[in-house]
């Protein structure tokens, strides 16, 4: 259909039919759904009738070719104008083949594999009838107490932006001509990752300068890559809930950035304008959300029940409604739904696309790259497959390693840690849980200790149940639960080498874990192939290369703690610093336990001093920074070479370091490679006090190294 055809269709629609396009309801509301059952209760509560469902524009959560096709077929028969439904779901880190959680993917620093993971997720989802995924989530977060940090790729605006682009490319590709792709919806706009106290849905209060400097870049990167939709955030931002924030949505998003795709609320967020305290009732909530530019209301009925009335009263212009409907119809046309309302959904496509060997291999590869080796004292790892190994802990044989937002995954498809390790250790592997996630018994503990006493090496599998992170999974105490720490301490007291493997969705306080372990492996939630990937790494068939995309705190008392912080007027490490009157804690270090960008390898790498091609540049010029990296070990390894810059004296204070580039290299034993970064004036820009985005003349420091802490430095001038 052409733009003219869409306009003609819009002109045929009644007011009621137009409003219907703005409504999104969950799968059970629709005829043809496999679990429709009795929904009179929810319908009554929302004041929704069958005619409203017939006019609805989109479906939330349906999956499976048979179900989506059935729902679409019935809907097309009952919708007066035959306007097809959009099917939307949260395909965050895989559909049926589950990849590591996004925070883990961030630790891979592998943009190509990230794009591949999104492409595979799209192919599986599209075959099952999904048209739109609510991903990528690009909310920058420095807050490990916040449960949804596992959905983000970390704390750095540059790295988050690069991953945002990769995910959008993977999900969407050539969307209009490729039925194996899905439209992506970037979320949550805006600054959802900075809630007070790390508590989900909570207040966000920050300056516009900070918002633009740190929190907006990744959203903008996703949109620049062509992301088709945007989802509003639950939080208020500087006093106004995002879902009713006209300045944020119509002003910044639409007018300044030029975004003209559909804007959707998060679940129930329109009606939540009432408890937020900016709307007296559902009618006022509908008015504020519509005026803010929210095109689709997810799972509340403020629009259904009140938009017509608001237009008839003159409180809303019908033109606002028409704009919203046209954006939705345009996306449906872009997806080809008017010509083929079933798009790529078929049982045959599902059989060919879902959970294939190739998909599993890709998930395994990405898990390899996402796992971070935090400690390896006395080269405890890799394990010797001919020695006896005791695998203990609540995650020894747990299938709960997919992580939140993996609803399409299946426990029966998941490779657990014990299954993976048995491939290498065989009969030399003994297994005992020892305790549960948060509680245990003396008999369980003793069983684990008995197995551990007979083994040469002990692997302890600890972590968080997946319900302990993800949406609404916020924690004030971000240590491993006490019963698990007790198991670790008892095992360590046996005097044998102890390898701790961690399954979790956030940075944790790992001081006690590190103290009682000879090696620490951060697996995050590694996905469907997690057990195989971990075994490959533990036994040395794969060399770990993951680097932290988020700082690991020394204590929760440091939070928020992040590498790209600002200096103070009384820094602790200044040459003339006093003993007391400096910016410091009296009881813990200022420094985190493990810094951003950190991760060990079985190989060792040596960096030369960086060499600059010139010491001065101007706005029309550039320089290169070159470093030589040598593998000084006897095993091949992959290294992420990281480049940071600091503006020594800006109009506005600048971070101590900012990531501006990185490159992954693979080195054989004894091999040296040259890595070169180009720096021009555009890499030196930032938002000034008046929000102008530009650079300052003066001195800059350049840092290159294996992480944000251990770097070598050079200086240059911008004239």
C-alpha positions as a printed Julia matrix, in Angstrom:
719×3 Matrix{Float64}:
   0.0     0.0    0.0
   1.17    3.51  -0.8
   0.96    6.5    1.5
  -2.13    7.51  -0.48
  -3.69    4.09   0.17
  -3.0     4.36   3.9
  -4.56    7.82   4.0
  -7.61    6.44   2.21
  -7.88    3.62   4.72
  -7.61    6.08   7.58
 -10.45    8.14   6.1
 -12.69    5.06   6.05
 -12.2     4.4    9.74
 -14.69    5.45  12.38
 -13.49    7.19  15.52
 -13.97    3.95  17.42
 -11.91    1.99  14.89
  -9.11    4.54  15.02
  -8.93    4.33  18.81
  -8.82    0.54  18.54
  -5.55    0.69  16.62
  -3.99    2.37  19.67
  -4.85   -0.52  21.98
  -2.63   -3.47  22.8
  -4.08   -6.45  24.64
  -2.52   -9.69  25.85
  -3.0   -12.94  23.96
  -5.83  -14.44  26.1
  -8.2   -11.64  25.04
  -8.28  -12.9   21.45
 -10.32  -15.6   19.79
  -8.0   -18.19  18.33
  -5.62  -18.05  21.29
  -4.76  -21.47  22.7
  -5.44  -20.34  26.28
  -8.25  -17.84  25.78
 -10.48  -19.51  28.34
 -12.8   -17.29  30.38
 -11.7   -13.66  30.26
 -14.89  -11.95  31.34
 -13.24  -10.83  34.59
 -10.38   -8.85  33.01
 -12.69   -7.53  30.3
 -15.12   -6.21  32.89
 -12.35   -4.69  34.98
 -10.97   -2.88  31.93
 -14.44   -2.07  30.55
 -13.55   -3.82  27.3
 -16.14   -5.49  25.11
 -15.83   -7.93  22.23
 -16.23   -5.08  19.72
 -13.22   -3.37  21.26
 -11.15   -6.52  20.76
 -12.28   -6.68  17.14
 -10.87   -3.18  16.59
  -7.64   -3.73  18.53
  -4.42   -2.99  16.71
  -1.84   -5.25  18.36
  -1.34   -8.36  20.46
   1.08   -8.84  23.34
   2.83  -12.13  24.02
   1.42  -14.49  21.39
   3.86  -16.98  19.94
   3.82  -20.13  17.89
   2.82  -20.15  14.24
  -0.4   -22.03  14.86
  -1.63  -19.64  17.55
  -0.64  -16.41  15.81
  -2.15  -17.52  12.52
  -5.39  -18.57  14.24
  -5.68  -15.23  16.06
  -4.95  -13.29  12.87
  -7.44  -15.33  10.83
 -10.32  -14.78  13.27
  -9.45  -11.1   13.63
  -9.44  -10.49   9.87
 -12.86  -12.11   9.64
 -14.28   -9.89  12.39
 -12.51   -6.57  11.75
 -14.73   -4.46   9.47
 -11.87   -3.13   7.33
  -9.67   -6.22   7.53
  -6.79   -4.4    9.22
  -4.25   -7.0   10.39
  -2.91   -7.28  13.92
   0.66   -6.58  14.97
   2.12   -9.33  17.2
   4.66   -8.09  19.74
   6.73   -9.92  22.36
   9.78   -9.54  24.59
  12.47  -11.33  22.58
  15.32   -9.92  24.65
  18.18  -12.44  24.41
  16.74  -15.23  22.34
  13.41  -16.78  21.42
  13.77  -20.56  21.82
  17.55  -20.65  21.56
  18.51  -18.56  24.58
  21.72  -16.56  24.44
  23.49  -15.07  27.47
  21.65  -12.18  29.12
  22.47   -8.78  27.59
  24.77   -7.76  30.46
  26.81  -10.86  29.69
  26.72  -10.09  25.96
  28.11   -6.67  26.86
  31.04   -8.46  28.52
  31.86  -10.15  25.21
  32.73   -6.79  23.61
  31.85   -8.71  20.42
  29.55   -6.65  18.23
  29.42   -9.21  15.42
  28.27  -12.05  17.67
  25.75   -9.74  19.34
  24.27   -8.91  15.94
  24.22  -12.61  15.06
  22.37  -13.44  18.28
  19.68  -10.87  17.48
  19.41  -12.16  13.91
  18.87  -15.73  15.14
  16.34  -14.57  17.73
  14.49  -12.67  15.0
  14.44  -15.65  12.66
  13.02  -17.96  15.33
  10.49  -15.38  16.5
   9.36  -14.45  12.98
   8.74  -18.1   12.14
   6.48  -18.23  15.18
   4.49  -15.18  14.1
   6.14  -12.35  16.06
   6.41   -9.03  14.22
   7.95   -6.73  16.84
  10.38   -7.4   19.68
  10.62   -5.17  22.73
  14.39   -4.94  22.42
  17.05   -3.73  22.62
  16.95   -2.41  26.17
  19.71    0.21  26.24
  19.15    1.84  29.62
  22.57    2.85  30.9
  22.94    1.74  34.5
  25.51    2.2   37.25
  23.18    0.58  39.76
  23.75   -3.14  40.52
  20.9    -3.2   43.03
  18.49   -2.62  40.13
  17.19   -5.96  38.88
  16.88   -4.95  35.25
  20.57   -4.25  34.88
  20.79   -7.76  33.39
  18.89   -6.46  30.33
  21.42   -3.7   29.7
  24.91   -3.95  28.23
  26.39   -1.97  31.09
  27.52    1.37  32.42
  29.26    3.0   29.46
  27.46    5.19  26.89
  29.9     4.39  24.08
  29.81    0.62  24.55
  26.02    0.64  25.03
  25.61    2.64  21.82
  27.72    0.21  19.82
  25.71   -2.75  21.08
  22.43   -0.91  20.46
  23.34   -0.56  16.8
  24.37   -4.22  16.56
  21.13   -5.49  18.09
  18.97   -3.31  15.81
  20.87   -4.5   12.73
  20.44   -8.1   13.82
  16.74   -7.89  14.61
  15.68   -5.77  11.63
  18.06   -6.23   8.73
  16.18   -5.62   5.49
  12.85   -5.58   7.32
  10.64   -4.7    4.37
  11.96   -7.51   2.16
  12.95  -10.2    4.65
  10.26  -12.13   6.52
  12.85  -13.62   8.87
  13.39  -10.21  10.48
  11.32   -8.39  13.1
  10.91   -4.73  13.97
  12.81   -3.65  17.05
  11.54   -1.39  19.82
  14.21    0.39  21.84
  13.43    0.81  25.53
  12.9     2.35  28.04
  12.78    6.03  27.13
  14.3     7.61  29.13
  16.88    7.1   31.9
  15.06    4.11  33.41
  18.44    2.71  34.51
  19.0     5.38  37.18
  16.22    4.78  39.75
  16.74    6.14  43.25
  17.98    3.45  45.59
  18.15    0.93  42.75
  14.46    0.2   43.23
  12.48   -0.62  40.11
   9.88    1.87  38.81
  11.34    4.48  41.18
  12.08    8.18  40.73
  14.81    9.41  38.39
  16.07   12.93  38.97
  18.99   14.25  36.94
  20.02   17.36  35.08
  19.35   17.65  31.38
  23.11   17.95  30.96
  23.69   14.52  32.55
  20.77   13.05  30.63
  22.21   14.14  27.3
  25.82   13.42  28.16
  25.5     9.89  29.54
  21.99    8.44  29.3
  20.57    9.42  25.89
  23.35    8.36  23.47
  22.41    4.67  23.27
  18.73    5.42  22.5
  19.85    7.81  19.78
  22.25    5.2   18.38
  19.43    2.65  18.09
  17.21    5.17  16.29
  20.04    6.25  13.98
  20.36    2.56  13.04
  16.68    2.59  11.99
  14.93    1.15  15.04
  11.21    1.18  14.23
   9.62    1.71  17.66
  10.27    3.25  21.08
   8.85    2.22  24.46
   8.3     4.68  27.28
   9.89    4.18  30.69
   7.97    3.56  33.9
   9.88    6.17  35.87
   9.32    9.84  36.33
  12.1    12.01  34.96
  12.58   15.3   36.73
   9.07   15.23  38.11
   7.09   14.03  35.07
   6.31   10.37  34.26
   7.83    9.49  30.9
   4.5     8.21  29.56
   2.97   11.65  30.04
   6.06   13.74  29.33
   5.25   15.9   26.31
   8.59   17.72  26.38
  10.52   14.46  26.36
   8.42   12.6   23.79
   7.12   15.21  21.37
   9.87   17.72  22.03
  13.08   15.72  22.17
  12.16   12.39  20.59
   9.94   13.55  17.74
  10.86   17.17  16.98
  14.56   17.28  17.86
  15.5    13.73  16.86
  12.92   13.36  14.08
  11.56    9.99  15.18
   8.25    9.25  13.46
   7.63    5.62  14.33
   5.13    4.29  16.87
   5.69    5.08  20.55
   4.29    2.46  22.93
   3.76    2.58  26.68
   5.19   -0.12  28.89
   2.69   -2.48  30.55
   0.0    -0.41  32.26
   2.08    2.77  32.26
  -0.69    5.03  30.92
  -3.0     4.25  33.82
  -0.05    4.55  36.22
  -0.13    8.29  35.61
  -2.84    8.21  38.31
  -0.75    6.78  41.2
   2.19    8.88  40.0
   0.02   11.86  40.85
  -0.22   13.69  37.52
  -3.68   12.43  36.51
  -6.84   12.38  38.61
  -8.45    9.55  36.68
  -8.18    7.36  33.6
  -9.65   10.05  31.38
  -6.99   12.57  32.31
  -4.33    9.86  31.99
  -5.48    9.19  28.41
  -5.4    12.89  27.61
  -1.87   13.38  28.95
  -0.46   10.29  27.27
  -2.01   11.19  23.93
  -0.73   14.75  24.12
   2.72   13.39  25.01
   2.63   11.34  21.8
   2.12    7.79  23.11
   0.58    5.95  20.15
  -0.09    2.54  21.74
  -1.41    1.86  25.21
  -0.26   -1.5   26.53
  -2.73   -3.47  28.66
  -4.82   -0.7   30.19
  -7.98    0.78  28.72
  -7.69    4.52  29.2
  -7.65    5.1   25.44
 -10.49    2.65  24.74
 -12.75    4.23  27.3
 -11.92    7.92  26.97
 -10.21    9.08  23.76
 -13.43    9.34  21.77
 -14.99   11.33  24.58
 -11.96   13.63  24.81
 -12.14   14.35  21.08
 -15.88   14.98  21.16
 -15.4    17.43  24.06
 -12.61   19.23  22.22
  -9.94   18.34  24.81
  -8.05   16.4   22.11
  -7.76   17.17  18.42
  -8.68   14.3   16.11
  -5.52   15.11  14.18
  -3.44   13.79  17.1
  -5.34   10.51  16.9
  -4.95   10.36  13.12
  -1.16   10.84  13.4
  -0.91    7.97  15.86
  -3.05    5.63  13.77
  -1.1     6.45  10.62
   2.2     5.62  12.32
   0.81    2.21  13.32
  -0.62    1.52   9.87
   2.68    2.55   8.29
   4.58   -0.02  10.36
   2.06   -2.7    9.4
   2.59   -1.8    5.77
   6.38   -1.84   6.18
   6.09   -5.37   7.55
   3.97   -6.33   4.56
   0.98   -7.33   6.68
  -1.68   -5.9    4.37
  -0.43   -8.17   1.57
   0.51  -11.13   3.78
  -1.01  -10.85   7.27
   0.65  -14.11   8.33
   4.06  -12.92   7.16
   6.73  -15.55   7.92
   4.73  -17.64  10.39
   4.39  -21.32   9.55
   4.99  -24.69  11.16
   7.46  -25.5    8.39
   9.46  -22.36   9.08
   9.45  -23.14  12.8
  10.81  -26.63  12.2
  13.61  -25.27  10.01
  14.48  -22.25  12.13
  14.09  -23.03  15.82
  16.8   -24.47  18.04
  18.92  -25.7   15.16
  22.47  -26.94  15.64
  23.72  -23.74  14.05
  21.7   -21.66  16.49
  22.98  -23.64  19.46
  26.55  -23.33  18.21
  26.14  -19.56  17.98
  24.73  -19.41  21.52
  27.67  -21.47  22.74
  30.18  -19.2   21.02
  28.64  -16.07  22.49
  28.62  -17.67  25.95
  32.35  -18.42  25.52
  32.99  -14.75  24.86
  30.68  -13.49  27.63
  32.12  -15.44  30.57
  34.58  -13.39  32.63
  37.49  -14.93  34.53
  37.88  -12.77  37.65
  40.48  -14.73  39.63
  42.95  -17.48  38.77
  45.43  -17.82  41.62
  48.38  -20.18  41.05
  46.87  -21.03  37.64
  44.15  -23.16  39.2
  42.38  -23.15  35.84
  42.16  -24.82  33.43
  41.08  -28.06  35.08
  42.75  -31.39  34.41
  40.21  -33.81  32.94
  42.1   -36.82  34.34
  41.85  -35.65  37.96
  38.87  -36.2   40.24
  36.52  -33.23  40.5
  33.67  -32.56  42.92
  30.97  -30.27  41.57
  28.92  -28.83  44.44
  26.46  -26.0   44.93
  22.85  -25.17  44.03
  23.76  -24.57  40.37
  25.64  -27.83  39.93
  22.81  -29.32  37.88
  20.35  -26.44  37.73
  18.53  -25.54  34.52
  17.88  -22.06  35.94
  20.73  -20.59  33.91
  18.69  -18.96  31.12
  18.0   -15.79  33.09
  15.01  -13.44  33.1
  13.19  -12.68  29.82
  13.8   -16.18  28.48
  10.14  -17.26  28.46
  10.51  -19.03  25.11
  13.37  -21.17  26.38
  12.89  -24.63  27.81
  14.57  -26.41  30.71
  14.7   -29.62  28.71
  16.8   -27.9   26.04
  19.22  -26.4   28.54
  22.72  -27.83  29.0
  23.45  -27.71  32.73
  26.92  -27.33  34.2
  27.19  -30.97  35.25
  26.2   -32.19  31.77
  28.83  -29.98  30.19
  31.57  -31.03  32.62
  30.8   -34.75  32.25
  31.85  -34.55  28.61
  35.41  -33.91  29.79
  35.61  -35.4   33.29
  33.46  -38.5   32.79
  33.4   -40.78  35.83
  35.89  -38.51  37.58
  33.09  -36.01  38.29
  30.99  -36.31  41.44
  28.01  -34.06  42.15
  26.23  -32.8   45.26
  24.19  -29.61  45.66
  25.18  -28.93  49.27
  22.47  -26.3   49.73
  19.7   -24.43  47.96
  19.77  -20.87  46.71
  18.77  -19.32  50.04
  18.45  -22.21  52.48
  19.92  -25.6   53.15
  20.13  -28.54  55.5
  23.01  -30.04  57.45
  22.63  -33.35  55.63
  22.95  -31.64  52.24
  26.06  -29.8   53.42
  27.66  -32.98  54.73
  26.95  -34.83  51.5
  28.74  -32.12  49.54
  31.69  -32.13  51.92
  32.03  -35.9   51.63
  32.22  -35.64  47.86
  34.66  -32.75  48.11
  36.99  -34.64  50.47
  37.45  -37.39  47.89
  38.21  -35.0   45.0
  41.44  -33.41  43.79
  39.67  -30.16  42.84
  36.34  -28.67  43.88
  34.08  -26.62  41.62
  31.45  -24.65  43.54
  28.46  -23.43  41.49
  26.78  -20.51  43.26
  24.52  -17.59  42.39
  21.09  -16.0   42.25
  17.83  -17.65  41.29
  16.62  -15.91  38.13
  13.73  -14.4   40.1
  16.31  -12.5   42.16
  17.09  -10.28  39.17
  15.17   -8.99  36.17
  12.12   -6.74  36.37
  11.15   -6.06  40.0
  14.15   -8.17  41.09
  15.93   -5.47  43.08
  18.2    -6.3   46.01
  19.73   -4.1   48.71
  22.17   -6.85  49.74
  24.07   -7.82  46.61
  26.18  -10.56  48.18
  25.8   -14.26  47.48
  23.18  -15.59  49.95
  24.69  -16.59  53.29
  23.92  -20.31  53.02
  25.94  -20.48  49.8
  28.84  -18.54  51.32
  28.85  -20.99  54.2
  29.11  -23.9   51.77
  32.02  -22.18  50.02
  33.85  -21.54  53.32
  33.4   -25.13  54.47
  34.68  -26.44  51.16
  37.68  -24.11  51.16
  38.61  -25.26  54.65
  39.37  -28.7   53.19
  42.57  -27.23  51.77
  42.0   -28.2   48.15
  41.87  -26.0   45.03
  38.46  -24.33  44.8
  36.96  -22.93  41.59
  33.82  -20.85  42.06
  31.43  -20.47  39.11
  28.82  -17.75  39.49
  25.37  -17.55  37.88
  23.78  -14.14  38.39
  22.19  -11.18  36.65
  24.03   -8.25  38.24
  27.44   -7.21  39.56
  27.77   -8.62  43.08
  29.86   -7.89  46.17
  32.28  -10.79  45.72
  34.87  -10.06  48.41
  34.13  -13.18  50.43
  33.84  -15.29  47.3
  37.25  -14.13  46.08
  38.78  -14.67  49.53
  37.64  -18.29  49.69
  38.3   -19.23  46.06
  41.39  -20.01  44.05
  39.62  -19.15  40.81
  36.4   -17.21  40.2
  34.44  -17.5   36.95
  31.58  -15.05  36.31
  29.19  -16.95  34.05
  26.19  -14.61  34.42
  23.13  -16.43  33.0
  24.83  -18.05  29.99
  21.78  -19.44  28.17
  20.78  -22.68  26.49
  24.36  -23.83  25.84
  25.69  -22.49  29.13
  26.89  -25.8   30.55
  28.79  -26.71  27.41
  30.36  -23.27  27.11
  31.49  -23.27  30.73
  32.95  -26.76  30.47
  34.87  -25.76  27.34
  36.37  -22.88  29.28
  36.96  -24.66  32.62
  38.91  -27.46  30.92
  40.94  -25.1   28.72
  39.43  -25.94  25.34
  38.39  -22.27  25.14
  40.44  -19.43  26.55
  38.33  -16.87  28.49
  38.24  -13.41  26.95
  35.25  -11.65  28.56
  35.73   -8.16  30.01
  33.38   -6.54  32.51
  30.85   -4.17  30.97
  29.96   -3.02  34.47
  32.1    -2.34  37.52
  32.08   -4.91  40.33
  31.81   -2.99  43.63
  33.96   -3.61  46.68
  30.85   -3.01  48.76
  27.25   -2.01  48.16
  28.12    1.14  50.1
  30.03    2.42  47.06
  27.01    2.23  44.79
  26.72    3.87  42.34
  30.32    3.08  41.43
  31.54    3.38  37.84
  34.79    3.98  36.03
  33.93    7.21  34.16
  33.37    9.26  37.3
  34.33   12.88  37.88
  37.15   14.05  40.09
  36.59   16.16  43.2
  38.4    19.23  44.45
  39.94   17.03  47.12
  40.85   13.75  45.42
  42.28   11.04  47.65
  45.25   10.28  45.4
  46.44   13.87  44.85
  50.16   14.48  45.55
  49.32   17.0   48.28
  46.3    15.12  49.65
  45.66   15.4   53.38
  45.1    12.31  55.51
  41.47   12.99  56.38
  39.98   15.87  54.46
  39.76   14.18  51.09
  36.94   12.43  49.23
  37.13    8.93  50.69
  35.47    6.26  52.78
  36.96    5.64  56.2
  36.09    1.94  56.22
  36.48    0.73  52.61
  38.56    1.71  49.57
  37.27    4.14  46.99
  38.23    1.67  44.26
  35.94   -1.17  43.18
  36.83   -4.82  43.56
  37.02   -5.32  39.78
  37.05   -2.34  37.38
  35.14   -1.79  34.15
  36.82   -3.58  31.26
  38.53   -6.12  33.53
  38.84   -9.82  32.75
  41.61  -12.41  32.89
  42.8   -14.94  30.33
  44.85  -18.14  30.45
  47.24  -16.16  28.27
  49.21  -13.14  29.46
  49.63   -9.97  27.44
  52.2    -7.19  27.52
  51.46   -3.68  26.24
  54.04   -1.3   24.84
  53.91    2.4   25.53
  51.43    4.09  23.16
  53.02    6.05  20.32
  51.2     9.06  18.85
  51.62   10.05  15.22
  51.62   13.69  16.32
  51.21   15.61  19.55
  48.82   18.3   18.32
  45.72   18.37  16.14
  43.1    20.93  15.17
  39.43   20.56  14.28
  40.25   19.48  10.71
  43.01   17.08  11.66
  43.49   13.69  13.33
  46.2    11.61  14.94
  46.77    7.92  15.48
  47.71    6.14  18.67
  49.56    2.87  18.19
  50.33    0.17  20.74
  52.0    -3.2   20.38
  50.46   -6.09  22.3
  52.47   -9.28  22.84
  51.23  -12.66  24.02
  53.87  -13.59  26.6
  52.35  -16.98  27.43
  52.38  -20.43  25.89
  48.69  -20.46  24.88
  46.77  -18.53  22.24
  44.39  -15.92  23.56
  42.03  -13.13  22.63
  42.47   -9.65  24.09
  40.21   -6.58  24.08
  42.48   -3.57  23.66
  40.74   -0.55  25.14
  41.34    3.14  24.43
  40.2     5.9   26.81
  40.52    9.69  26.68
  40.34   12.42  29.32
  39.79   16.11  28.68
  42.09   17.57  31.32
  40.33   20.93  31.69
  36.91   21.45  30.14
  34.32   24.15  30.52
  32.34   21.49  32.38
  34.18   18.91  34.49
  35.04   15.83  32.49
  35.23   12.16  33.52
  38.56   10.75  34.64
  38.41    8.43  31.63
  35.95    7.83  28.78
  35.97    4.78  26.52
  36.43    5.96  22.94
  37.47    2.82  21.12
  38.32   -0.86  21.43
  39.59   -3.67  19.26
  39.56   -7.44  19.77
  42.7    -9.26  18.67
  43.78  -12.91  18.77
  47.42  -13.66  19.49
  49.33  -16.92  19.25
  52.03  -17.65  21.85
  54.85  -15.13  21.47
  53.0   -13.19  18.77
  52.93   -9.39  18.73
  50.25   -7.33  16.99
  50.02   -3.64  16.34
  46.75   -1.95  17.25
  46.02    1.56  16.01
  43.28    3.96  17.03
  42.42    7.16  15.18
  41.48   10.23  17.2
  39.9    13.28  15.64
  38.1    16.28  17.09
  34.72   14.55  17.02
  35.88   12.09  19.7
  36.61   15.02  22.02
  33.18   16.62  22.05
  30.8    16.79  24.98
  27.77   18.75  26.11
  28.66   22.13  27.54
  26.74   24.08  30.17
  24.41   25.48  27.49
  24.01   21.9   26.11
  25.98   22.73  22.97
  27.87   19.66  21.79
  31.44   20.66  20.98
  35.07   20.25  22.03
  37.43   22.44  24.03
  40.94   23.35  22.99
  43.64   22.22  25.37
  45.39   19.14  26.73
  44.02   15.61  26.57
  45.25   12.38  28.11
  45.03    9.15  26.15
  45.01    5.77  27.9
  45.4     2.32  26.34
  45.27   -0.95  28.22
  43.46   -4.2   29.02
  40.91   -2.49  31.29
  39.97    0.95  32.59
  42.46    0.75  35.5
  45.66   -0.73  34.08
  46.53    1.64  31.27
  49.53    3.39  29.72
  49.27    7.09  28.96
  50.22    9.74  26.41
  49.23   13.4   26.05
  48.21   15.5   23.09
  46.81   18.96  22.39
  43.76   20.17  20.52
  44.59   23.58  19.04
